Structures are given as C-alpha cells and as structure tokens.
Amino acid sequence: MLKTSRPLLLLGSLLVCSLAHAQIFQRELGDFDLKLGTNPTRSMAQGLVKPSAVGSFHGGLDLTHDSGFYVGQWSPSMGISPGKHLEVDSYAGFKHPFDQTLGYEVGVIHYRYPEVDTLDSHELFGGLTLLGSRFGAAFSNDPDKQNGTLFADLGGNQPFGIGVSLKYTTHQLNTPVAVDGGYVGSFTDWSLKLSRPFMGIDLDLIYSDSSLSGSNCSAYSGHNSQCDGLVTLKAERSFY
C-alpha cells in the first residue's frame, strides 16, 4: 500500500494550484499514467468510500499502469483549516474494460488519520461500469463497526443534464449503544444526490436519512451528517 507523508501530498496540491483553470495535472511516464489533482481521479473508489467533510485544502495523486493496475492517495483534508485533521486515504486496485460498454473494477482502500488517536481502517470495493453508469459495493471493518454499502451512479443516463447517484449502507456496531428504552446494535442510512453544472457552478441537491429517529439518534455514527431526514443544497465553484 502506498504511504506518503504530508509534504508530498502538499506538493501535489501546490502543483495543481499552479495550473490555472485545471483540476487535474496528467503526465505519461513510460507505461504509467500519473495524475495530480484537487478532484478524486478514481470515480469508482471515491464513489464508494465513506464520505468525509472536504477541507479547504485537499488533493491527491494516482498512478496507473497500462495493464489496469493502479495505486494512489487522496486526502479529503490536509489538516490546515481550523478544526480539520489530516486524513490520508491510500488505495490500490485493478480496472478492466470488457468493451466500450462494460467493465469492472476491484480494489482496497486504507484510511489513516496521523494527527488523531484513531485506529486505521480498510475498505474492500468492487463494481461494474455499464453504458457510462457505475454500480458497486463495498465492505469496511472500522474500529467500532462493520459497514456494507451499495452504490449507483447513473451517469450514463442524465435526463435534462441532471446526474443521479444513490447510496445505501448497513452498519453493524461491535458494541450496542444504550438508548432510551433499550439498545441499538445496527442501523441503516441512505442518500440520494441530484447534480447539475450551472454557469461554472456545480449544484448538488442531496436528501439523506436513516433508520433511526428521535432519542435513538444518539447511537448514530453513519455516513450522513445528520441522523434524521435532511435536504441539503450545495453550490461549489472550482477556481483552479
């Protein structure tokens, strides 16, 4: 598994920042393709990993061989902004297209938090690409629970230019959490995201919810930012 220190990740981010109006810096190195960017370059892996709040400074690198094998790192937070901690997600995998309409991808991701007292975790993922849409699944063994995720990104069919992605995850707690009236040993959460670019701005409308409600939400530790149903409108513009 690729392990890189913060200086290298910062270097990658600075290289990207120096390229005006570009989010991905790409260069061929023999049989390898190197990418540095402020956006995740692995769509399948980044679609399946557990989401985390992206900081003001983020970036990563990706090295792919012509055979389909790849390794890389993505840091959703460099730990520079107040209240943010450095997170380094290292991954390795294999991607292979059968033809122009169908392909598959499998891999593993290692999550590391160097600045906080949190155990590392791993996630296995795999999926199919069909006519431009992605369907996948992942399993992670976190220090406090096990997670199983189903994921779909219907990028191959975008009515009115609107992208649609869905995620459904089951969480099995290692130790049940006491709540009013009993214990919570497992729960599920899900999200639906509608995306559309508008005048250089990426607009996202997200609905998220979980199987917990009321006082049981004290046991929630899932993917969503809130236990109960939540509608979020997000607008983001990249300046480099």
C-alpha positions in Angstrom: 0.0 0.0 0.0 1.3 3.4 -0.9 2.3 5.6 2.1 3.2 9.2 1.5 3.9 11.9 4.0 2.1 15.2 4.3 4.9 17.2 2.4 4.3 15.0 -0.7 0.6 15.5 -0.6 1.0 19.2 -0.1 3.4 19.2 -3.1 0.8 17.5 -5.2 -1.8 20.1 -4.2 0.6 23.0 -4.9 1.4 21.6 -8.3 -2.3 21.5 -9.1 -2.8 25.0 -7.8 -0.2 26.3 -10.1 -2.2 25.2 -13.2 -4.8 27.9 -13.9 -8.2 26.6 -14.8 -7.2 23.0 -14.3 -8.2 20.5 -11.7 -6.2 17.5 -13.0 -2.5 17.6 -14.0 -1.7 14.5 -16.1 1.5 13.1 -17.5 2.6 9.9 -19.1 5.7 8.2 -17.5 6.5 5.2 -19.8 3.8 2.6 -19.2 2.3 4.6 -16.4 -0.1 7.5 -16.3 0.4 10.0 -13.4 -2.4 12.3 -12.2 -2.3 15.0 -9.6 -5.5 16.9 -8.8 -7.9 18.6 -6.5 -10.7 16.2 -7.5 -10.6 12.5 -6.9 -9.3 10.7 -10.0 -10.8 7.3 -9.1 -14.5 7.6 -9.7 -15.4 4.1 -8.6 -13.2 4.2 -5.4 -14.2 7.7 -4.5 -17.9 6.9 -5.0 -17.8 4.0 -2.6 -15.5 5.3 0.2 -17.1 6.7 3.3 -17.6 10.4 2.8 -15.8 12.9 5.0 -16.0 16.7 5.1 -13.7 18.1 2.5 -11.4 20.8 3.8 -10.3 24.0 2.0 -7.1 22.3 1.1 -7.4 18.8 -0.5 -5.8 16.8 -3.3 -4.2 13.6 -4.3 -2.2 11.6 -6.8 -2.9 8.5 -8.9 -0.5 6.2 -10.8 -2.0 3.8 -13.3 -0.3 1.1 -15.4 -1.4 0.3 -18.9 -2.4 -3.2 -17.7 -5.1 -1.7 -15.5 -3.4 -1.8 -12.1 -3.2 1.4 -10.1 -2.2 2.9 -6.7 -2.8 6.3 -5.3 -3.7 8.6 -2.4 -6.5 11.0 -1.8 -6.6 13.4 1.1 -10.0 15.0 1.7 -8.4 17.2 4.3 -4.8 18.4 4.6 -5.5 19.4 8.2 -4.6 23.1 7.6 -8.0 24.6 8.2 -9.1 25.2 11.8 -11.0 22.2 13.2 -9.8 19.9 10.4 -7.5 16.9 10.8 -5.2 15.4 8.2 -6.7 12.3 6.6 -4.8 10.1 4.1 -6.7 7.6 2.0 -4.3 5.2 0.2 -5.8 2.8 -2.4 -4.8 0.1 -4.9 -6.8 -1.8 -7.4 -7.4 -3.1 -10.9 -9.7 -1.8 -13.6 -10.5 -3.6 -16.8 -13.0 -2.8 -19.6 -14.5 -5.8 -21.5 -15.6 -3.4 -24.3 -16.8 0.2 -24.7 -20.0 -0.5 -22.8 -19.0 -2.8 -19.9 -16.1 -3.0 -17.5 -15.2 -3.9 -13.9 -13.0 -2.6 -11.0 -11.9 -4.1 -7.7 -9.6 -2.7 -5.0 -8.9 -1.8 -1.4 -8.6 1.5 0.5 -6.6 2.2 3.7 -7.8 5.1 5.8 -5.2 6.8 8.0 -5.5 9.8 10.5 -2.0 10.7 11.6 -3.0 13.6 13.8 -5.7 12.0 16.0 -5.8 8.9 18.2 -8.0 6.9 15.8 -7.2 3.4 14.5 -6.6 2.9 10.8 -9.3 1.1 8.8 -9.7 -0.7 5.5 -12.4 -1.0 2.8 -12.8 -3.5 0.0 -14.7 -2.4 -3.0 -15.8 -3.6 -6.4 -18.2 -2.7 -9.2 -19.3 -2.6 -12.8 -19.4 0.2 -15.3 -22.3 -0.2 -17.8 -23.0 2.3 -20.5 -21.4 5.1 -18.5 -23.2 4.3 -15.3 -21.5 2.7 -12.2 -22.9 0.1 -9.8 -20.8 -1.1 -6.9 -20.5 -2.5 -3.4 -18.0 -2.1 -0.6 -17.3 -3.6 2.8 -15.3 -1.9 5.6 -14.2 -3.0 9.0 -14.0 0.1 11.2 -12.7 0.1 14.8 -16.3 0.3 16.1 -18.5 -1.2 13.4 -18.7 -3.1 10.1 -20.3 -1.3 7.1 -21.7 -2.7 3.9 -22.5 -0.3 1.1 -24.4 -0.5 -2.2 -23.8 2.4 -4.6 -25.2 3.5 -8.0 -24.2 6.5 -10.2 -26.5 6.8 -13.2 -24.0 8.9 -15.2 -24.8 7.1 -18.4 -28.4 8.4 -18.5 -28.8 12.1 -17.4 -32.3 13.5 -18.2 -32.0 17.3 -18.6 -28.3 17.0 -17.8 -29.0 16.0 -14.2 -26.8 13.4 -12.6 -28.3 10.9 -10.2 -26.4 8.9 -7.6 -27.7 6.7 -4.7 -26.0 5.1 -1.7 -27.4 2.6 0.9 -25.3 1.4 3.8 -25.9 -1.1 6.7 -23.9 -0.5 9.9 -23.3 -3.3 12.5 -22.0 -2.0 15.8 -19.4 -4.0 17.6 -20.9 -2.9 21.0 -24.6 -2.0 21.2 -25.3 1.6 22.2 -27.7 2.2 25.1 -30.6 4.5 24.2 -33.9 5.3 25.9 -35.9 2.1 26.1 -33.2 -0.3 25.0 -30.1 -0.7 22.8 -29.1 -0.1 19.2 -26.9 -2.7 17.6 -27.3 -1.9 14.0 -28.9 0.7 11.7 -29.0 1.7 8.0 -28.7 5.0 6.2 -29.1 6.2 2.7 -28.7 9.2 0.4 -29.9 10.4 -3.0 -28.0 13.2 -4.8 -29.1 15.1 -7.9 -26.2 17.1 -9.6 -26.1 19.6 -12.4 -23.5 22.2 -13.5 -24.8 25.7 -14.0 -22.7 28.6 -15.3 -19.5 27.1 -14.0 -21.0 26.1 -10.6 -21.6 22.5 -9.5 -25.1 22.3 -7.9 -26.0 19.3 -5.7 -29.4 18.6 -4.1 -29.0 15.9 -1.5 -31.6 14.0 0.5 -30.3 11.8 3.3 -32.0 9.8 6.1 -31.5 6.8 8.4 -33.5 4.0 10.1 -33.0 5.8 13.5 -35.1 8.6 14.8 -35.8 10.5 18.0 -33.7 9.5 21.0 -32.3 6.6 19.1 -30.3 9.1 17.0 -27.8 9.3 19.9 -26.4 6.0 18.6 -26.0 7.3 15.0 -22.5 7.2 13.5 -23.1 6.7 9.8 -22.3 8.4 6.6 -24.8 11.2 6.7 -24.2 14.5 8.5 -27.5 14.1 10.4 -29.5 11.1 11.6 -32.9 12.4 10.7 -34.1 13.3 7.2 -32.1 16.2 5.8 -32.3 18.1 2.5 -29.1 19.9 1.5 -28.4 22.3 -1.4 -24.7 22.6 -2.2 -23.1 25.0 -4.7 -19.4 24.7 -5.4 -17.1 26.5 -7.8 -13.6 25.5 -8.6 -11.2 28.3 -9.2 -8.3 26.2 -10.4 
